[in-house]
Every structure is written in C-alpha cells, then in structure tokens.
C-alpha cells in the first residue's frame, strides 16, 4: 500500500474528518449518522492512502527529484 496523498491534502482531510465526527453530538437523531462520513477522510489522512484515488490512478504527492 503506497501513499498517494500529499501532506497538505492529508491535513485538510484530517480536519474535515474531525469536523464531521465532532458534529455528531450536536445534530438531531435523524442526521446524526451523517457525521460518520468523517471516518473515511480521517482514516485516509492517517494512512496517507486513498483507495478511491488508487482505483482512479490519482497521486497527489509531489514528485521527488
């Protein structure tokens, strides 16, 4: 499993994931499940790997010289 997410994108994904998960206690019961969407960006940020990017052939890391 090679990393395919750049550092800046990882930070953005991490922040979005935490934001969605933090939303859970403040939302009504009908939309509380929507906060669980934050698990995916949080997990991909921590791993540095996005399965969707791999299937689409996307690599956002900067090329190293």
Backbone as a chain_set.jsonl record, in Angstrom:
{"seq": "XXXXXXXXXXXXXXXXXXXXXXXXXXXXXXXXXXXXXXXXXXXXXXXXXXXXXXXXXXXXXXXXX", "coords": {"N": [[0.852, -1.173, 0.0], [1.077, 1.835, -1.148], [1.677, 5.259, -0.412], [-0.499, 7.825, -1.521], [-1.332, 10.396, -1.165], [-0.781, 13.812, -0.713], [0.98, 15.843, 1.746], [-0.313, 18.301, 2.507], [-2.918, 17.868, 1.643], [-3.515, 15.734, 3.278], [-3.638, 16.993, 5.77], [-5.887, 18.616, 5.384], [-7.87, 16.678, 4.948], [-7.765, 15.412, 7.442], [-8.658, 17.462, 9.159], [-11.264, 17.874, 8.125], [-12.373, 15.342, 8.6], [-12.296, 15.202, 11.431], [-13.98, 17.353, 11.927], [-16.488, 16.489, 10.89], [-16.935, 14.267, 12.573], [-17.039, 15.55, 15.031], [-19.395, 16.829, 14.787], [-21.415, 15.074, 15.331], [-22.493, 14.852, 18.116], [-23.97, 17.217, 18.242], [-26.031, 17.267, 16.456], [-29.397, 16.486, 15.405], [-31.253, 13.423, 15.97], [-32.045, 12.332, 13.503], [-30.142, 13.092, 11.586], [-27.727, 12.425, 12.644], [-26.169, 10.235, 11.905], [-24.877, 11.151, 9.662], [-22.533, 12.378, 10.431], [-20.767, 10.296, 10.663], [-19.586, 10.044, 8.255], [-17.197, 11.26, 8.403], [-15.305, 9.392, 9.126], [-14.044, 8.201, 6.919], [-12.416, 10.306, 5.555], [-10.747, 10.871, 7.733], [-9.468, 8.418, 8.256], [-8.12, 7.99, 5.806], [-6.406, 10.158, 5.855], [-4.78, 9.577, 8.048], [-3.56, 7.22, 7.197], [-2.455, 7.99, 4.783], [-3.165, 7.087, 2.36], [-5.477, 6.617, -0.228], [-8.021, 4.609, -1.264], [-9.874, 5.102, -3.316], [-8.575, 7.032, -4.893], [-6.491, 5.423, -5.802], [-7.826, 3.544, -7.41], [-8.661, 5.236, -9.417], [-6.306, 6.083, -10.436], [-4.973, 8.315, -9.428], [-2.519, 10.41, -7.995], [-1.533, 12.513, -5.598], [0.79, 13.3, -4.427], [3.787, 15.232, -4.374], [6.178, 15.049, -6.954], [9.283, 13.515, -6.35], [12.618, 14.567, -6.557]], "CA": [[0.0, 0.0, 0.0], [1.89, 3.037, -1.28], [0.964, 6.508, -0.14], [-0.862, 8.561, -2.723], [-1.917, 11.665, -0.751], [0.217, 14.797, -0.309], [0.9, 16.281, 3.135], [-1.33, 19.341, 2.696], [-4.226, 17.22, 1.499], [-3.713, 14.923, 4.488], [-4.08, 17.901, 6.828], [-7.269, 19.015, 5.086], [-8.721, 15.507, 5.206], [-7.796, 15.199, 8.883], [-9.532, 18.495, 9.722], [-12.644, 17.576, 7.714], [-12.81, 14.144, 9.316], [-12.586, 15.578, 12.817], [-15.155, 18.227, 11.907], [-17.691, 15.668, 10.734], [-17.135, 13.466, 13.777], [-17.42, 16.452, 16.117], [-20.755, 17.266, 14.52], [-22.353, 14.031, 15.774], [-23.27, 15.134, 19.329], [-24.754, 18.445, 18.142], [-27.077, 17.128, 15.446], [-30.566, 15.723, 15.82], [-31.144, 11.982, 15.744], [-32.25, 11.976, 12.101], [-28.953, 13.366, 10.779], [-26.525, 12.105, 13.414], [-25.37, 9.275, 11.151], [-24.112, 11.868, 8.644], [-21.223, 12.651, 10.998], [-19.897, 9.134, 10.475], [-18.888, 10.23, 6.987], [-15.862, 11.724, 8.765], [-14.38, 8.274, 9.333], [-13.262, 7.961, 5.697], [-11.296, 11.238, 5.385], [-9.825, 10.744, 8.853], [-8.671, 7.207, 8.047], [-7.213, 8.178, 4.679], [-5.378, 11.111, 6.281], [-3.846, 8.89, 8.934], [-2.828, 6.22, 6.423], [-1.796, 8.587, 3.626], [-3.559, 6.272, 1.212], [-6.893, 6.685, -0.564], [-8.351, 3.553, -2.22], [-10.561, 5.679, -4.477], [-7.531, 7.607, -5.743], [-5.746, 4.339, -6.455], [-8.635, 2.965, -8.484], [-8.741, 6.223, -10.496], [-4.955, 6.379, -10.903], [-4.594, 9.661, -8.989], [-1.479, 10.5, -6.974], [-1.37, 13.942, -5.35], [2.092, 13.611, -3.856], [4.701, 15.926, -5.276], [7.24, 14.153, -7.423], [10.54, 13.75, -5.662], [13.731, 14.604, -7.509]], "C": [[0.897, 1.235, 0.0], [1.059, 4.269, -1.008], [0.681, 7.229, -1.445], [-1.52, 9.904, -2.398], [-0.803, 12.57, -0.238], [-0.039, 15.271, 1.123], [-0.173, 17.321, 3.395], [-2.724, 18.741, 2.601], [-4.536, 16.35, 2.715], [-4.207, 15.79, 5.635], [-5.533, 18.329, 6.627], [-8.232, 17.867, 5.371], [-8.867, 15.25, 6.708], [-8.762, 16.19, 9.54], [-10.995, 18.236, 9.371], [-13.199, 16.365, 8.462], [-13.153, 14.442, 10.759], [-13.828, 16.46, 12.902], [-16.455, 17.446, 11.79], [-17.974, 14.85, 11.99], [-17.546, 14.323, 14.972], [-18.858, 16.926, 15.974], [-21.786, 16.3, 15.122], [-23.131, 14.415, 17.042], [-24.191, 16.349, 19.223], [-25.926, 18.347, 17.179], [-28.235, 16.299, 15.995], [-30.406, 14.256, 15.439], [-31.264, 11.59, 14.269], [-30.985, 12.129, 11.258], [-27.653, 13.047, 11.504], [-25.608, 11.158, 12.647], [-24.482, 9.95, 10.125], [-22.706, 12.203, 9.143], [-20.247, 11.506, 10.837], [-19.16, 9.168, 9.14], [-17.442, 10.651, 7.263], [-14.855, 10.613, 8.987], [-13.484, 8.077, 8.11], [-12.136, 8.981, 5.52], [-10.284, 11.162, 6.525], [-8.912, 9.529, 8.672], [-7.687, 7.377, 6.897], [-6.107, 9.168, 5.024], [-4.339, 10.423, 7.153], [-2.983, 7.879, 8.173], [-2.014, 6.826, 5.274], [-2.131, 7.87, 2.333], [-5.063, 6.372, 1.012], [-7.203, 5.614, -1.609], [-9.057, 4.081, -3.475], [-9.554, 6.304, -5.432], [-6.776, 6.513, -6.486], [-6.534, 3.757, -7.619], [-8.769, 3.917, -9.675], [-7.368, 6.6, -11.043], [-4.462, 7.763, -10.523], [-3.53, 9.558, -7.905], [-1.186, 11.975, -6.754], [-0.045, 14.289, -4.682], [2.958, 14.327, -4.869], [5.791, 14.966, -5.701], [8.549, 14.533, -6.747], [11.678, 13.663, -6.664], [14.937, 13.938, -6.964]], "O": [[1.415, 1.629, 1.045], [-0.126, 4.315, -1.337], [1.508, 7.245, -2.356], [-2.189, 10.488, -3.25], [0.021, 12.149, 0.573], [-1.143, 15.118, 1.646], [-0.876, 17.239, 4.402], [-3.606, 19.074, 3.394], [-5.69, 16.245, 3.129], [-5.089, 15.382, 6.391], [-6.309, 18.395, 7.58], [-9.288, 18.071, 5.969], [-9.95, 14.914, 7.187], [-9.583, 15.806, 10.373], [-11.869, 18.366, 10.228], [-14.35, 16.365, 8.899], [-14.182, 13.991, 11.262], [-14.629, 16.333, 13.828], [-17.414, 17.716, 12.513], [-19.122, 14.75, 12.422], [-18.312, 13.876, 15.826], [-19.466, 17.375, 16.946], [-22.92, 16.7, 15.388], [-24.357, 14.306, 17.033], [-25.103, 16.497, 20.036], [-26.737, 19.27, 17.104], [-28.069, 15.515, 16.928], [-29.514, 13.903, 14.667], [-30.647, 10.616, 13.837], [-30.781, 11.368, 10.311], [-26.577, 13.379, 11.006], [-24.386, 11.276, 12.738], [-23.447, 9.402, 9.747], [-21.779, 12.299, 8.338], [-19.033, 11.712, 10.87], [-18.218, 8.405, 8.926], [-16.562, 10.419, 6.435], [-13.653, 10.878, 9.033], [-12.29, 7.813, 8.255], [-10.987, 8.574, 5.349], [-9.09, 11.367, 6.305], [-7.708, 9.618, 8.913], [-6.537, 6.953, 7.003], [-4.985, 9.032, 4.536], [-3.142, 10.669, 7.004], [-1.803, 7.711, 8.482], [-1.013, 6.253, 4.843], [-1.444, 8.038, 1.325], [-5.834, 6.23, 1.961], [-6.704, 5.695, -2.731], [-8.853, 3.557, -4.57], [-9.66, 6.13, -6.646], [-6.46, 6.662, -7.666], [-5.978, 3.505, -8.688], [-8.967, 3.474, -10.806], [-7.274, 7.355, -12.011], [-3.62, 8.331, -11.219], [-3.626, 8.722, -7.007], [-0.64, 12.628, -7.643], [0.213, 15.459, -4.4], [2.878, 14.067, -6.069], [6.271, 14.164, -4.901], [8.875, 15.71, -6.595], [11.693, 12.78, -7.521], [15.967, 13.879, -7.636]]}, "num_chains": 1, "name": "protein.A"}
